[in-house]
């Protein structure tokens, strides 16, 4: 698997990367979790990274629901 990135997750819309990063920082701030400046998450508690991921998912679902509701009204 030479040349492959560590993450098996890839964005369908690569331009969404900046928006997702912004969302990650906003949620971490809301939860009072400090994201490492160097981008290395290895020293963070699994509970914290999981909380950030879970809240990102909830927020994305809310956004999608709002957009869908707007299309049908």
TORNU-273696 format. One record per residue (C-alpha): residue in one letter; x, y, z negated. Coordinates in steps of 0.001 Angstrom, whole numbers, plus 500000, padded with zeros to 6 digits. Example, Ala and Ser with C-alpha at 12.3 -4.5 7.8 and 13.67 -1.06 7.14 Angstrom:
2
A512300495500492200 S513670498940492860 
***
This chain:
73
X500000500000500000 X502807502351500810 X501793505889501600 X498464505581499842 X497484508017497113 X496857506786493577 X493184507638493653 X490823505472495646 X488276508292495536 X488308510634498476 X486080513587499127 X483637513345501992 X483992517112502384 X487648517969501677 X486788521678501311 X484792520761498181 X488021520143496277 X488391523740495078 X484748523895493972 X485087520634492056 X488278521864490384 X486498525057489344 X483594523013487970 X486049520811486042 X487659523834484380 X484287525426483567 X482983522254481947 X486200521656480020 X485968525203478667 X482314524689477684 X483295521506475832 X486330523138474211 X488747520765475935 X492129522059477077 X493165520821480532 X496951520388480857 X498580523198482830 X500867520755484645 X497894518696485874 X499057515507484130 X496155513930482274 X498125511022480794 X498317512578477340 X494631513493477159 X492219511370475163 X490084509071477282 X487045510399475435 X487828513931476647 X488447513020480279 X485326510845480263 X483258513668478797 X484442516055481502 X483647513495484221 X480234512757482773 X479292516422482559 X480532517027486115 X478249514235487314 X475271515641485405 X475898519120486787 X476200517844490372 X472936515914489998 X471223519066488652 X472509521100491599 X471313518464494081 X467896518252492410 X467518522030492541 X468461522095496217 X466056519285497030 X463247520921495056 X463842524166496948 X463485522395500294 X460092520996499424 X458495524155498021 
***
